[in-house]
Amino acid sequence: MANLAPFGGRTLFDELFRDFAPGYYIKPLHGDALPAQIKVDVSESKDAYTVKAEVPGVSKEDIHVSVEGGVVTLSAEVKQEDRQTQDEKVLRSERYYGSVSRSFQLPQEVDVGAAKAKYENGVLALTLPKKSQASSRRLSID
């Protein structure tokens, strides 16, 4: 069977684009950029939502979580400072800096007072108890 990708898995468009914009393929000085989105897993039990978010390489002081009603917003900021000592010179540093943020809507409001957050091994785990629904009653029509 003939090889359908004559450019080593790249398309003809990739090769043309590489020729017209060669600088696009140069790696940034500080390594790869932050991910476009924080990846999350959201699960639901009878009483709460559980959110697990991947935020590797970020200290817990630089992670911010806000909950308003049923809207959860996660943001993280990575700061890097290049350091040099008298005895050595940094030739290449593959650390990065920047920020990323993500918001999503849960099906029900969250009891913010009882919410908990834990950060371990690059994973932020949130336990977001559901706000008790106000009981509805049927109105009589006069």
Summary of the structure (lengths in Angstrom):
residues: 142
radius of gyration: 23.5
end to end distance: 79.6
largest distance: 88.0
contacts: 279
relative contact order: 0.21
helix: 13%
strand: 36%
